[in-house]
Amino acid sequence: MQRVPLMMIHPLSNIPSYSLPESYKIRNFEENEEEIWAGILTKAGEFPSINAGVDRFRQEFAPHLDQVGQRMFFIEDGNGEAIGTATAWFGELDGEKMGRIHWVGIVPEHQGKRLAKPMLTFLLQQLAKKHEKAYLKTQTTNLIAINAYLNLGFDPFTKDETEADTWEIVKAELRNTQK
């Protein structure tokens, strides 16, 4: 399937709850942890290098460093090593200001350990304190994540017929993979 960006929206009114597996915990980002954040997302395939990730962090978050410690989180394993990250950010979708699930990533060796849903529901709970809705951006090639988002109460967001058609293709692909 061709990689096409997709948007999803959550009403933040009915948030399911999932607990992290024992020995994992969620903690806030602390000052000067840009390389940890970039390292996780580089291992998860978002950046070609840690330096590229740090550059992106500075570009995107430098104007809002006062917010980062309250909105960016890490998952730590039982050894206290940060192995996942996600951000309960803010943004605008179709002219409406709302919360945003942003930069979600788990290092490959910890993927499949039931960490994503607890992290995402935690983020939704954080966003619900400040926003009435939240959105996220994903892509058609990320079917496992799209399925998880749908199960967490996210709905497809479409602005036009082309986006609606793309969602129909994604839904058909999801039905085929679940058979």
C-alpha positions in Angstrom: 0.0 0.0 0.0 1.3 3.5 -0.8 2.2 5.6 2.2 -0.4 8.3 2.5 -0.9 10.6 5.6 -4.0 10.1 7.6 -5.6 12.0 10.4 -7.6 10.6 13.3 -9.6 12.4 16.0 -10.6 11.4 19.6 -13.5 13.1 21.5 -11.7 12.6 24.9 -15.0 11.8 26.5 -14.7 8.0 26.8 -11.1 7.0 27.4 -10.4 3.3 28.0 -7.8 2.4 30.6 -4.9 0.0 30.2 -2.1 -0.6 32.7 1.5 -1.0 31.8 3.0 -4.4 32.4 4.7 -4.9 35.7 8.2 -3.3 35.9 7.5 -0.6 33.3 6.6 3.0 34.3 5.8 6.3 32.7 7.7 9.4 33.7 8.0 13.0 32.5 10.7 14.3 30.2 13.4 16.1 32.1 15.6 18.9 31.0 18.4 18.0 28.5 17.0 14.6 27.5 16.7 15.5 23.9 19.2 12.8 22.9 17.3 10.1 24.8 14.1 11.2 22.9 15.9 11.2 19.6 17.6 7.9 20.3 14.2 6.1 21.0 12.7 7.6 17.8 15.7 6.8 15.7 15.6 3.2 16.8 11.9 3.1 16.1 12.6 4.3 12.5 11.5 7.9 12.7 14.9 9.5 12.1 18.0 8.4 10.2 20.3 9.4 13.1 20.2 10.7 16.6 21.5 14.0 15.4 18.6 14.4 13.0 16.2 13.6 15.8 17.9 16.2 18.1 17.6 18.8 15.3 13.9 18.0 14.9 13.4 18.2 18.6 15.0 21.7 18.7 13.1 22.8 15.6 9.7 21.7 16.9 9.9 22.1 20.7 12.5 24.9 21.4 9.8 27.6 21.3 7.8 25.6 23.9 10.4 24.2 26.3 8.2 25.3 29.2 5.6 22.9 28.0 7.8 19.9 27.2 8.3 18.7 30.8 4.6 18.6 31.3 3.6 17.1 28.0 6.4 14.7 26.9 6.8 11.3 28.5 9.0 8.3 28.5 8.3 4.6 29.3 11.1 3.1 31.4 11.8 -0.6 31.7 12.6 -2.3 35.0 16.2 -1.1 34.7 15.2 2.5 34.5 16.1 2.8 30.8 13.8 4.9 28.6 12.5 2.6 25.9 9.5 4.5 24.6 8.3 8.1 24.3 5.1 9.9 23.4 3.9 13.5 23.7 0.5 14.9 24.7 1.0 18.0 22.6 -1.3 20.7 21.2 -2.1 21.8 17.7 -4.8 22.7 15.3 -6.8 20.4 13.0 -9.0 22.0 10.3 -8.9 25.4 12.0 -9.8 24.0 15.5 -7.4 24.0 18.4 -7.1 20.7 20.2 -4.8 18.3 21.9 -2.4 16.2 19.8 -0.9 12.7 20.2 2.6 13.4 18.9 5.9 11.5 18.3 5.0 8.0 19.6 7.7 5.5 19.5 9.0 2.4 21.3 12.4 0.8 20.6 12.0 -2.5 18.6 13.2 -4.8 21.3 10.2 -3.7 23.5 7.6 -3.6 20.8 4.9 -6.2 21.2 5.1 -6.1 25.0 1.7 -4.3 25.4 3.1 -0.9 26.0 1.5 1.2 23.3 -2.1 1.1 24.6 -1.2 2.1 28.2 0.9 4.9 26.9 -1.8 6.2 24.5 -4.5 6.0 27.1 -2.3 7.8 29.6 -1.7 10.6 26.9 -5.4 10.8 26.3 -6.1 11.3 30.0 -3.4 14.0 30.1 -5.0 15.8 27.1 -8.5 15.5 28.5 -7.4 17.8 31.4 -6.8 20.7 28.9 -8.7 19.9 25.7 -12.1 18.6 24.6 -10.7 16.7 21.5 -7.4 15.3 20.4 -5.9 14.3 17.0 -3.0 12.4 15.6 -1.3 11.9 12.3 -0.5 8.5 11.0 -0.1 6.9 7.6 -1.7 4.1 5.5 1.4 1.9 6.0 0.9 1.7 9.7 -2.0 -0.7 9.9 -1.2 -2.1 13.3 -1.2 1.3 14.9 -4.3 2.4 13.0 -6.1 -0.7 14.3 -5.0 0.2 17.9 -6.1 3.8 17.5 -9.6 2.7 16.2 -9.9 0.3 19.2 -9.0 3.2 21.6 -11.9 5.4 20.2 -10.2 7.4 17.5 -12.2 8.1 14.4 -11.0 8.7 10.9 -10.9 12.4 10.0 -11.6 13.4 6.4 -11.8 16.7 4.7 -12.6 15.5 1.2 -13.6 12.6 -1.0 -10.0 11.6 -1.6 -9.4 11.2 2.1 -12.6 9.3 2.5 -11.7 6.9 -0.3 -8.3 6.3 1.3 -9.9 5.4 4.6 -12.2 2.9 2.8 -9.0 1.2 1.4 -7.4 1.2 4.8 -10.6 -0.3 6.4 -10.7 -3.0 3.7 -7.1 -3.8 4.3 -7.7 -4.0 8.0 -10.6 -6.4 7.5 -8.3 -8.6 5.2 -5.5 -8.7 7.8 -7.9 -9.8 10.6 -9.2 -12.8 8.7 
